[in-house]
Amino acid sequence: MSNTLHLPVFENEQAWRGPSMAKRSDWIHELTPQEIDDLDAAVQAVEQRGIDLVELRRGDFPLGPLAKTLAKLRHDLLHGRGFFMVRGVPVHRYSRLQSCIAFFGIGLHLGDPVSQNGKGHILGHVKNLGANFSDPEIRGYQTSARLAYHTDYSDVVGLLCLQTSRAGGASSIVSSTTLWNEVVHRRPDLAEALLKPLYYTRWGEIPAGKQRYSEVPPFSPWQGRMIAFLNTRMTIMKAQAFPEVPRLTAQQLEGLDLLDELENDPELHLDMMFQPGDMQFVCNHFILHSRTAYEDWPEPERRRHLLRLWLACPEGPQLPPFMADDFQGSTASGRPNGIHPPGVPFKAPLEAE
């Protein structure tokens, strides 16, 4: 870690660039025949016992050698480059229930599922429901629209591809540490502004004891790493309608514009196309993720469909205290708690709803 005008610059595993990462394959793990056999056995055991996914625990889903592979990948995810992909989950021969069990069970070897929305969904579905993204109550993952680079409200977000689109829909990720380094290099005055809190609407999905908006800086240096959080511009601008929320400064707006420019720079981000059976896991504290717009199939049964997990990871990186306490509330292990309004029970739906 070096210093420019007293602003830290980070030279660590989290500070990668897309083109160089695209030349590497150490972030991709292809399941071996033995690992697939272990996964099949675990899925079959859960299905035969009729365990509800909400009640499923890591001990219910032993994975043999695959568990050791996931332990290494978990370290890379939480303390290294911040992401990985696993290929070869046999969704082509799994039923919907079996695919959900497989994904959920693998997720349990990485962390604890937390709610992704006000409905208490701990298993989510990223699918075009024909909704209009201009509707402020509609989330981008329910449409085929391009999604801006952002982070989610958990340690980790995971996706399993069940079906692909007709065209488009590439996943794109970028190192938030590299973004910070670039801002410091180009505009240290804007880097200063991006250390100050931004305010985000909670869209009415308000955890116990919290306000209708959250307050969190885009970048927070902490114990030798840069911890990032940045949700969409729409979420920020919606909060600006609240009279109690401070107005954005000119420097904050200029800083957000610079981040938009950097995120979309092909010299920084990494693109990847999912195939059925691909799983991607991303650490929100080190990575921003997005998706290009896509054209879906006309037949509803063929449409692009991903399963999604948000995970709280007890072994995750050290975080500034506000990331769990003031921001989202914390799990029993002290990690960010997703989106969980009081009194809403957890659900793991097998279909998008």
The 8 nearest C-alpha neighbors of each residue, nearest first, counted from 0:
[[1, 9, 10, 8, 7, 2, 223, 11],
 [2, 0, 8, 7, 9, 3, 10, 6],
 [1, 3, 7, 6, 5, 8, 4, 0],
 [2, 4, 6, 5, 7, 1, 8, 183],
 [3, 5, 6, 2, 187, 7, 183, 188],
 [4, 6, 3, 2, 7, 1, 8, 187],
 [7, 5, 3, 4, 2, 8, 183, 187],
 [8, 6, 2, 1, 5, 3, 9, 0],
 [7, 9, 1, 180, 0, 2, 6, 10],
 [10, 8, 0, 11, 7, 1, 180, 14],
 [9, 11, 0, 14, 8, 12, 1, 13],
 [12, 10, 13, 14, 9, 0, 15, 224],
 [11, 13, 80, 79, 14, 15, 10, 78],
 [12, 14, 80, 11, 15, 79, 176, 81],
 [15, 13, 177, 176, 12, 11, 10, 174],
 [16, 14, 13, 174, 177, 12, 17, 20],
 [17, 15, 267, 19, 18, 20, 268, 266],
 [16, 18, 269, 268, 267, 20, 19, 21],
 [19, 17, 21, 20, 16, 266, 22, 269],
 [20, 18, 22, 21, 17, 16, 23, 15],
 [19, 21, 17, 23, 22, 18, 16, 15],
 [20, 22, 18, 19, 23, 17, 269, 24],
 [23, 21, 20, 19, 18, 24, 17, 25],
 [24, 22, 20, 21, 25, 19, 26, 27],
 [23, 25, 26, 27, 22, 21, 20, 28],
 [26, 24, 27, 23, 28, 83, 20, 84],
 [25, 27, 83, 24, 84, 28, 82, 23],
 [28, 26, 84, 25, 24, 85, 83, 29],
 [29, 27, 85, 86, 84, 30, 26, 25],
 [30, 28, 86, 85, 87, 31, 27, 84],
 [29, 31, 87, 34, 86, 28, 35, 32],
 [30, 32, 34, 33, 35, 29, 87, 36],
 [31, 33, 35, 34, 36, 30, 37, 87],
 [34, 32, 36, 31, 35, 37, 64, 30],
 [33, 35, 37, 31, 65, 36, 32, 30],
 [34, 36, 38, 32, 37, 33, 39, 31],
 [35, 37, 33, 39, 34, 38, 32, 40],
 [38, 36, 34, 40, 35, 39, 62, 33],
 [37, 39, 35, 41, 36, 40, 42, 34],
 [38, 40, 36, 42, 37, 41, 35, 43],
 [41, 39, 43, 37, 38, 42, 44, 36],
 [40, 42, 38, 44, 60, 43, 39, 37],
 [43, 41, 39, 45, 44, 40, 101, 100],
 [42, 44, 46, 40, 41, 45, 47, 39],
 [45, 43, 41, 47, 46, 42, 40, 48],
 [46, 44, 48, 42, 47, 43, 50, 49],
 [45, 47, 49, 43, 48, 44, 42, 50],
 [46, 48, 44, 49, 45, 43, 50, 42],
 [49, 47, 45, 46, 50, 44, 43, 51],
 [48, 50, 46, 47, 45, 51, 44, 52],
 [51, 49, 48, 45, 52, 55, 54, 46],
 [50, 52, 54, 53, 49, 55, 347, 45],
 [53, 51, 55, 54, 50, 347, 100, 103],
 [52, 54, 51, 55, 347, 346, 345, 121],
 [53, 55, 52, 51, 56, 50, 59, 345],
 [54, 56, 52, 53, 59, 51, 50, 57],
 [57, 55, 59, 58, 54, 107, 60, 104],
 [56, 58, 107, 60, 59, 108, 104, 55],
 [59, 57, 60, 56, 61, 55, 107, 108],
 [60, 58, 57, 56, 61, 55, 45, 41],
 [59, 61, 57, 58, 41, 104, 62, 56],
 [62, 60, 63, 58, 41, 59, 57, 66],
 [61, 63, 66, 65, 37, 38, 64, 60],
 [62, 64, 65, 66, 61, 37, 67, 34],
 [65, 63, 67, 66, 62, 34, 68, 33],
 [64, 66, 68, 34, 62, 67, 63, 69],
 [65, 67, 69, 62, 64, 68, 63, 70],
 [68, 66, 70, 64, 65, 69, 71, 63],
 [69, 67, 65, 71, 66, 70, 72, 64],
 [68, 70, 72, 66, 71, 67, 73, 65],
 [71, 69, 73, 67, 68, 72, 66, 74],
 [72, 70, 74, 73, 68, 69, 67, 75],
 [71, 73, 69, 75, 74, 70, 76, 68],
 [74, 72, 76, 70, 71, 75, 69, 109],
 [73, 75, 71, 77, 76, 72, 78, 70],
 [76, 74, 79, 72, 73, 78, 77, 80],
 [75, 77, 81, 82, 73, 74, 79, 78],
 [78, 76, 74, 315, 75, 81, 316, 79],
 [77, 79, 74, 75, 76, 316, 81, 80],
 [80, 78, 75, 12, 81, 76, 13, 77],
 [79, 81, 13, 12, 75, 82, 76, 78],
 [82, 80, 76, 282, 79, 77, 281, 285],
 [83, 81, 281, 76, 280, 80, 282, 75],
 [82, 84, 26, 280, 279, 27, 76, 85],
 [83, 85, 279, 27, 278, 26, 28, 280],
 [86, 84, 28, 278, 277, 27, 29, 279],
 [87, 85, 277, 29, 276, 30, 88, 28],
 [86, 88, 276, 30, 89, 29, 277, 85],
 [87, 89, 276, 90, 86, 277, 35, 30],
 [90, 88, 91, 87, 276, 92, 93, 35],
 [89, 91, 93, 92, 276, 88, 98, 161],
 [92, 90, 89, 93, 275, 276, 161, 94],
 [93, 91, 90, 89, 94, 98, 97, 88],
 [94, 92, 90, 97, 98, 91, 89, 95],
 [93, 95, 97, 96, 98, 92, 90, 91],
 [96, 94, 98, 97, 99, 93, 349, 90],
 [95, 97, 99, 94, 98, 100, 349, 93],
 [96, 98, 100, 94, 93, 99, 95, 101],
 [99, 97, 101, 95, 100, 96, 93, 90],
 [98, 100, 96, 102, 97, 101, 103, 95],
 [99, 101, 97, 103, 98, 102, 104, 42],
 [102, 100, 98, 104, 99, 103, 42, 97],
 [103, 101, 105, 99, 104, 100, 106, 98],
 [102, 104, 106, 100, 105, 101, 99, 107],
 [105, 103, 107, 101, 106, 102, 100, 60],
 [104, 106, 102, 108, 107, 103, 101, 109],
 [107, 105, 103, 109, 104, 108, 102, 110],
 [106, 108, 104, 110, 57, 109, 105, 111],
 [107, 109, 106, 105, 110, 57, 69, 104],
 [110, 108, 106, 107, 73, 312, 105, 69],
 [111, 109, 312, 107, 310, 311, 108, 106],
 [110, 112, 311, 310, 107, 312, 113, 109],
 [113, 111, 310, 309, 121, 311, 308, 110],
 [114, 112, 121, 337, 309, 310, 336, 111],
 [113, 115, 121, 119, 120, 338, 337, 339],
 [114, 116, 338, 120, 337, 121, 309, 113],
 [117, 115, 338, 118, 119, 114, 120, 339],
 [116, 118, 204, 119, 340, 339, 338, 115],
 [119, 117, 116, 120, 343, 346, 345, 114],
 [118, 120, 345, 114, 117, 346, 116, 344],
 [119, 121, 346, 114, 122, 118, 347, 115],
 [122, 120, 114, 113, 347, 112, 346, 115],
 [123, 121, 347, 120, 308, 307, 348, 124],
 [122, 124, 307, 306, 120, 308, 121, 125],
 [123, 125, 306, 351, 307, 305, 126, 304],
 [126, 124, 305, 140, 304, 306, 141, 123],
 [127, 125, 304, 141, 124, 128, 303, 140],
 [126, 128, 142, 141, 143, 129, 140, 125],
 [129, 127, 141, 130, 126, 142, 351, 143],
 [128, 130, 127, 142, 131, 141, 143, 126],
 [129, 131, 128, 142, 132, 141, 137, 127],
 [130, 132, 133, 134, 129, 142, 137, 141],
 [131, 133, 134, 137, 139, 130, 142, 138],
 [134, 132, 131, 135, 137, 136, 130, 139],
 [133, 135, 132, 136, 137, 131, 130, 138],
 [136, 134, 137, 133, 132, 138, 233, 237],
 [135, 137, 134, 138, 202, 132, 133, 131],
 [138, 136, 134, 135, 132, 139, 131, 130],
 [139, 137, 140, 141, 136, 132, 142, 135],
 [138, 140, 141, 142, 132, 146, 137, 144],
 [139, 141, 125, 142, 138, 126, 127, 143],
 [142, 140, 127, 139, 126, 128, 138, 125],
 [143, 141, 127, 140, 139, 144, 130, 128],
 [144, 142, 127, 293, 292, 145, 294, 141],
 [145, 143, 292, 142, 146, 139, 293, 132],
 [144, 146, 292, 291, 290, 147, 143, 293],
 [147, 145, 290, 289, 144, 139, 291, 148],
 [146, 148, 289, 149, 231, 145, 290, 288],
 [149, 147, 289, 288, 287, 146, 262, 231],
 [148, 150, 230, 287, 229, 288, 231, 147],
 [149, 151, 287, 283, 229, 230, 228, 288],
 [152, 150, 153, 283, 149, 230, 156, 228],
 [153, 151, 337, 335, 338, 150, 154, 336],
 [154, 152, 337, 335, 155, 151, 309, 311],
 [153, 155, 311, 283, 282, 310, 312, 335],
 [156, 154, 282, 310, 281, 153, 283, 309],
 [155, 157, 309, 281, 308, 280, 310, 282],
 [158, 156, 280, 308, 307, 279, 281, 309],
 [157, 159, 307, 279, 278, 306, 305, 160],
 [160, 158, 278, 306, 305, 277, 161, 276],
 [159, 161, 305, 275, 277, 276, 162, 304],
 [160, 162, 275, 304, 305, 276, 159, 90],
 [163, 161, 303, 304, 275, 160, 302, 164],
 [162, 164, 303, 274, 304, 165, 275, 302],
 [165, 163, 303, 295, 166, 302, 294, 296],
 [164, 166, 295, 296, 294, 163, 167, 293],
 [167, 165, 294, 164, 293, 168, 295, 163],
 [168, 166, 293, 169, 292, 294, 291, 164],
 [167, 169, 293, 291, 292, 290, 170, 166],
 [170, 168, 272, 291, 290, 167, 271, 171],
 [169, 171, 290, 271, 270, 289, 272, 168],
 [170, 172, 270, 289, 269, 288, 290, 271],
 [173, 171, 288, 269, 287, 268, 289, 286],
 [174, 172, 268, 287, 286, 175, 269, 267],
 [173, 175, 286, 177, 176, 285, 14, 15],
 [174, 176, 178, 286, 177, 285, 287, 179],
 [177, 175, 179, 14, 174, 178, 225, 13],
 [176, 178, 14, 180, 174, 179, 175, 181],
 [179, 177, 175, 181, 176, 180, 182, 174],
 [180, 178, 176, 182, 177, 181, 175, 183],
 [179, 181, 177, 183, 8, 178, 182, 184],
 [180, 182, 184, 178, 179, 183, 185, 177],
 [183, 181, 179, 185, 186, 184, 180, 190],
 [184, 182, 187, 180, 181, 186, 190, 185],
 [183, 185, 181, 182, 186, 180, 187, 3],
 [186, 184, 182, 183, 181, 187, 180, 189],
 [185, 187, 182, 188, 189, 183, 184, 190],
 [186, 188, 183, 190, 189, 182, 191, 185],
 [187, 189, 191, 186, 190, 192, 183, 250],
 [190, 188, 192, 254, 191, 187, 186, 250],
 [189, 191, 187, 193, 192, 188, 183, 182],
 [192, 190, 189, 188, 194, 193, 187, 195],
 [191, 193, 189, 190, 194, 195, 251, 250],
 [194, 192, 190, 195, 191, 217, 218, 189],
 [193, 195, 218, 192, 191, 216, 219, 217],
 [194, 196, 216, 193, 192, 197, 191, 217],
 [216, 197, 195, 215, 214, 198, 194, 217],
 [196, 198, 216, 215, 214, 199, 195, 217],
 [197, 199, 214, 213, 235, 238, 212, 196],
 [200, 198, 235, 213, 212, 238, 234, 201],
 [199, 201, 212, 238, 202, 234, 237, 211],
 [200, 202, 212, 203, 204, 211, 205, 199],
 [203, 201, 200, 204, 136, 211, 205, 234],
 [202, 204, 201, 205, 211, 200, 117, 212],
 [205, 203, 117, 201, 202, 340, 206, 338],
 [204, 206, 340, 203, 211, 201, 209, 207],
 [207, 205, 340, 339, 209, 341, 208, 204],
 [208, 206, 341, 209, 340, 205, 328, 339],
 [207, 209, 206, 210, 205, 328, 341, 325],
 [210, 208, 207, 206, 205, 211, 212, 325],
 [209, 211, 212, 213, 205, 208, 206, 201],
 [210, 212, 201, 205, 200, 203, 209, 213],
 [213, 211, 200, 201, 199, 210, 198, 238],
 [212, 214, 199, 198, 326, 200, 215, 201],
 [215, 213, 198, 197, 196, 199, 326, 212],
 [214, 216, 196, 197, 213, 217, 198, 326],
 [196, 217, 215, 195, 218, 197, 194, 193],
 [216, 218, 228, 229, 227, 193, 194, 215],
 [219, 217, 227, 194, 216, 226, 193, 228],
 [218, 220, 226, 225, 221, 227, 194, 216],
 [221, 219, 225, 224, 226, 218, 222, 223],
 [220, 222, 224, 223, 225, 219, 319, 226],
 [223, 221, 224, 220, 317, 225, 318, 319],
 [222, 224, 221, 220, 225, 0, 9, 7],
 [225, 223, 221, 222, 220, 226, 9, 176],
 [224, 226, 220, 219, 176, 221, 227, 218],
 [227, 225, 284, 219, 218, 220, 224, 285],
 [228, 226, 218, 284, 217, 285, 219, 225],
 [229, 227, 217, 150, 284, 218, 230, 216],
 [230, 228, 217, 149, 150, 227, 231, 287],
 [229, 231, 149, 150, 234, 228, 232, 151],
 [232, 230, 233, 234, 149, 147, 235, 229],
 [231, 233, 235, 234, 236, 230, 147, 255],
 [232, 234, 236, 231, 235, 237, 230, 135],
 [233, 235, 237, 199, 231, 232, 200, 236],
 [236, 234, 199, 232, 238, 233, 237, 198],
 [237, 235, 239, 233, 238, 234, 232, 240],
 [236, 238, 234, 239, 235, 240, 233, 200],
 [239, 237, 200, 240, 199, 236, 235, 241],
 [238, 240, 236, 237, 241, 244, 246, 235],
 [239, 241, 238, 237, 242, 236, 244, 243],
 [242, 240, 239, 243, 238, 244, 237, 212],
 [243, 241, 244, 240, 239, 245, 238, 246],
 [244, 242, 241, 245, 239, 240, 246, 238],
 [243, 245, 242, 241, 239, 246, 238, 198],
 [246, 244, 247, 243, 239, 242, 198, 241],
 [247, 245, 248, 244, 239, 242, 198, 243],
 [248, 246, 251, 245, 249, 252, 197, 239],
 [247, 249, 251, 250, 246, 252, 192, 253],
 [248, 250, 252, 251, 253, 247, 254, 192],
 [251, 249, 253, 248, 252, 254, 189, 192],
 [250, 252, 254, 248, 253, 249, 192, 247],
 [251, 253, 255, 249, 254, 250, 256, 248],
 [254, 252, 250, 256, 251, 255, 249, 257],
 [253, 255, 251, 257, 189, 252, 256, 250],
 [256, 254, 258, 252, 257, 253, 251, 259],
 [255, 257, 253, 259, 254, 258, 252, 260],
 [256, 258, 260, 254, 259, 255, 261, 253],
 [257, 259, 261, 255, 260, 256, 262, 254],
 [260, 258, 256, 262, 257, 261, 255, 263],
 [259, 261, 257, 258, 263, 262, 256, 264],
 [260, 262, 258, 264, 263, 259, 257, 178],
 [263, 261, 259, 264, 260, 258, 268, 173],
 [262, 264, 261, 260, 265, 259, 268, 267],
 [263, 265, 261, 266, 267, 262, 260, 268],
 [266, 264, 267, 268, 263, 17, 269, 18],
 [265, 267, 264, 18, 17, 268, 16, 269],
 [268, 266, 16, 17, 265, 264, 173, 262],
 [269, 267, 173, 17, 265, 172, 266, 16],
 [268, 270, 17, 172, 171, 173, 21, 271],
 [271, 269, 171, 170, 169, 172, 268, 272],
 [270, 272, 170, 169, 171, 273, 269, 172],
 [273, 271, 169, 170, 274, 270, 168, 167],
 [272, 274, 277, 271, 160, 275, 169, 163],
 [273, 275, 277, 276, 160, 163, 272, 162],
 [276, 274, 160, 161, 162, 277, 273, 90],
 [275, 277, 88, 87, 90, 160, 89, 86],
 [278, 276, 86, 160, 274, 275, 159, 85],
 [279, 277, 159, 85, 158, 84, 86, 160],
 [278, 280, 84, 158, 157, 83, 85, 277],
 [279, 281, 157, 82, 83, 156, 84, 158],
 [282, 280, 82, 156, 155, 81, 283, 157],
 [283, 281, 155, 81, 284, 285, 154, 286],
 [282, 284, 286, 150, 285, 155, 154, 281],
 [283, 285, 227, 226, 282, 286, 228, 154],
 [286, 284, 175, 283, 282, 81, 174, 227],
 [287, 285, 174, 175, 283, 173, 282, 284],
 [288, 286, 149, 150, 173, 148, 172, 175],
 [289, 287, 172, 148, 149, 171, 286, 173],
 [288, 290, 148, 171, 146, 147, 170, 172],
 [291, 289, 170, 146, 169, 145, 171, 168],
 [290, 292, 145, 168, 169, 293, 167, 146],
 [293, 291, 145, 144, 168, 143, 167, 290],
 [292, 294, 167, 168, 143, 166, 295, 291],
 [295, 293, 166, 165, 167, 164, 296, 143],
 [296, 294, 164, 165, 302, 293, 297, 303],
 [295, 297, 302, 165, 298, 301, 164, 294],
 [298, 296, 299, 295, 302, 301, 300, 165],
 [297, 299, 296, 300, 301, 302, 295, 303],
 [300, 298, 302, 301, 297, 296, 295, 303],
 [299, 301, 298, 302, 296, 297, 303, 162],
 [302, 300, 299, 298, 296, 303, 162, 297],
 [303, 301, 296, 299, 295, 300, 164, 304],
 [302, 304, 163, 164, 162, 126, 295, 301],
 [303, 305, 126, 162, 161, 125, 302, 160],
 [306, 304, 160, 125, 159, 161, 124, 158],
 [305, 307, 124, 159, 158, 123, 125, 160],
 [308, 306, 158, 123, 157, 124, 122, 305],
 [309, 307, 157, 122, 156, 310, 123, 112],
 [308, 310, 156, 112, 113, 155, 153, 157],
 [309, 311, 112, 155, 111, 110, 113, 154],
 [310, 312, 111, 154, 110, 334, 153, 112],
 [311, 313, 110, 315, 314, 310, 154, 111],
 [314, 312, 315, 332, 311, 334, 110, 333],
 [315, 313, 312, 316, 77, 110, 74, 73],
 [316, 314, 312, 77, 313, 317, 154, 78],
 [317, 315, 77, 318, 78, 314, 284, 312],
 [316, 318, 315, 319, 222, 221, 314, 320],
 [319, 317, 320, 316, 322, 221, 226, 323],
 [318, 320, 321, 322, 221, 317, 219, 323],
 [321, 319, 322, 323, 318, 324, 325, 317],
 [320, 322, 325, 324, 323, 319, 326, 318],
 [323, 321, 326, 320, 319, 324, 318, 335],
 [324, 322, 335, 329, 328, 321, 327, 334],
 [323, 325, 328, 321, 326, 329, 322, 320],
 [326, 324, 321, 323, 327, 328, 322, 320],
 [325, 327, 322, 321, 323, 324, 213, 328],
 [328, 326, 323, 336, 335, 325, 324, 329],
 [327, 329, 324, 323, 336, 326, 335, 325],
 [330, 328, 323, 335, 336, 333, 334, 324],
 [329, 331, 333, 332, 334, 336, 335, 328],
 [330, 332, 333, 329, 334, 336, 313, 311],
 [333, 331, 330, 313, 334, 329, 312, 311],
 [332, 334, 329, 330, 331, 323, 335, 313],
 [333, 335, 329, 330, 323, 311, 332, 336],
 [336, 334, 323, 329, 153, 327, 337, 328],
 [335, 337, 329, 330, 328, 327, 113, 334],
 [336, 338, 152, 153, 114, 113, 115, 335],
 [339, 337, 116, 114, 115, 117, 336, 340],
 [338, 340, 206, 114, 117, 337, 119, 341],
 [341, 339, 206, 205, 204, 117, 343, 207],
 [342, 340, 207, 343, 206, 339, 205, 344],
 [341, 343, 344, 340, 339, 207, 119, 345],
 [342, 344, 341, 119, 340, 345, 118, 339],
 [345, 343, 119, 342, 346, 118, 120, 341],
 [344, 346, 119, 120, 121, 343, 53, 114],
 [347, 345, 120, 119, 121, 348, 53, 344],
 [346, 348, 122, 121, 120, 53, 52, 349],
 [349, 347, 350, 346, 122, 351, 120, 123],
 [348, 350, 347, 96, 95, 99, 351, 122],
 [351, 349, 348, 352, 124, 95, 123, 347],
 [352, 350, 124, 349, 348, 126, 123, 125],
 [351, 350, 348, 124, 128, 123, 349, 141]]
